[in-house]
Amino acid sequence: MSLNNIFDVAGSGMNAQSVRLNTTASNIANADTASSSTDEVYRARHPVFEASFNNMLGHAKNGLNPNEATAGVAVRGIVESDAPLQPRYEPDHPMADDEGYVYYPNVNVVEEMTNMISASRSFQMNVDVMNSAKQMMQRVLSIGQ
């Protein structure tokens, strides 16, 4: 793997963490939304990541350039949580159903804040990796002077 591929790996990590931050922000924003039925309730969403690595041998077998090994993180999709919803007995609420229940999302705000901190730190680590690679490339260029 060349030094240039580091930017691809860190960039894919930054993209993945950006998606994670966006879904977490959406979950937090909808944490207190109420609904009168279970079909209309917002459900927490979480991204699904996949580590990808195409080794040099696989490229050589397929007739591609063997020097182009790629690695990174791919976002495969966003899934809804299957955690149980939160029915609350609030007969005076305008969104209450016939039995007096109001349904709230299955969003755990503490868990979402933890995800947000983790995603933010992961994003920053990828930025640091890119900055370190940039500094290494600048030092390599200055050797020839």
C-alpha positions in Angstrom: 0.0 0.0 0.0 1.5 3.3 -1.0 1.4 6.5 1.0 -1.2 7.9 -1.4 -3.7 5.1 -0.4 -3.6 6.4 3.2 -5.7 9.3 2.0 -8.3 7.0 0.5 -8.5 4.9 3.7 -8.8 7.9 6.0 -11.3 9.6 3.6 -13.5 6.5 3.6 -13.4 6.5 7.4 -14.3 10.1 7.5 -17.2 9.5 5.2 -18.5 6.6 7.3 -18.2 8.6 10.5 -20.0 11.5 8.9 -22.9 9.2 8.0 -22.9 7.9 11.6 -23.0 11.5 13.0 -25.9 12.4 10.7 -28.0 9.3 11.7 -27.2 9.9 15.4 -28.3 13.6 15.1 -31.5 12.5 13.4 -32.2 10.0 16.2 -31.7 12.6 18.9 -33.8 15.2 17.0 -36.7 12.7 16.9 -36.3 11.2 20.4 -39.4 12.9 21.8 -41.7 12.8 18.8 -45.1 11.3 19.7 -47.4 9.2 17.5 -50.9 7.7 17.9 -49.9 4.4 16.3 -47.0 2.0 16.2 -46.8 2.2 12.4 -46.1 6.0 12.4 -43.5 6.1 15.2 -40.0 7.1 14.3 -37.6 4.3 14.8 -33.9 4.7 15.7 -31.6 4.3 12.7 -28.1 3.0 12.6 -25.6 2.8 9.8 -24.1 -0.6 8.7 -20.4 -0.5 7.9 -18.3 -3.0 6.0 -14.5 -3.1 6.0 -13.2 -3.5 2.5 -9.8 -4.7 1.4 -8.8 -5.7 -2.1 -5.4 -7.4 -1.8 -2.8 -7.2 -4.5 -3.1 -10.9 -5.3 -6.8 -10.5 -6.1 -6.0 -7.6 -8.5 -3.2 -9.6 -10.2 -5.5 -12.5 -10.8 -8.2 -10.3 -12.3 -5.7 -8.7 -14.7 -5.7 -5.3 -12.9 -2.7 -3.4 -11.8 -1.2 -5.3 -8.9 0.1 -2.1 -7.3 -3.4 -0.8 -6.6 -4.4 -2.4 -3.4 -7.4 -0.6 -1.8 -8.8 -0.6 1.7 -11.3 1.4 3.6 -14.8 1.5 5.1 -18.0 1.3 3.1 -21.4 2.3 4.3 -23.7 -0.6 3.2 -26.9 0.9 4.4 -28.9 2.3 7.3 -31.2 0.0 9.3 -34.0 0.7 11.7 -33.6 -0.5 15.2 -35.9 -3.4 16.3 -35.8 -2.3 20.0 -39.3 -2.1 21.5 -41.2 1.2 21.2 -42.2 3.2 24.3 -45.9 3.2 24.8 -47.0 5.7 27.5 -50.5 6.0 29.0 -51.3 9.7 28.5 -55.1 9.9 27.8 -55.1 13.7 27.8 -52.4 13.9 25.1 -53.8 15.0 21.6 -52.0 12.2 19.9 -53.4 9.5 22.2 -55.1 6.5 20.6 -58.5 5.1 21.6 -57.0 3.3 24.7 -55.1 6.5 25.8 -51.6 5.4 24.8 -49.1 7.6 23.0 -46.1 5.9 21.3 -42.6 7.3 21.5 -39.5 6.2 19.5 -37.1 3.6 20.6 -34.3 6.1 20.9 -32.0 6.0 24.0 -30.6 9.5 24.2 -27.7 8.5 26.4 -26.6 5.8 23.9 -27.0 8.2 21.0 -24.8 10.8 22.8 -22.2 8.1 23.3 -22.4 7.2 19.6 -22.0 10.9 18.7 -18.9 11.3 20.9 -17.4 8.1 19.5 -18.1 9.1 15.8 -16.7 12.6 16.4 -13.5 11.2 17.9 -13.1 8.7 15.1 -13.6 11.4 12.5 -10.9 13.5 14.3 -8.5 10.5 14.3 -8.9 10.1 10.6 -8.1 13.8 10.2 -5.0 13.3 12.3 -4.0 10.3 10.1 -4.3 12.5 6.9 -2.3 15.3 8.5 0.5 12.8 9.5 0.6 11.4 6.0 0.8 14.9 4.5 3.7 15.8 6.8 5.5 12.6 5.9 5.1 13.4 2.2 6.4 16.9 2.8 9.4 15.5 4.6 10.1 13.1 1.8 10.0 16.0 -0.7 12.4 18.1 1.4 15.0 15.2 1.5 15.9 16.0 -2.1 16.7 19.6 -1.5 
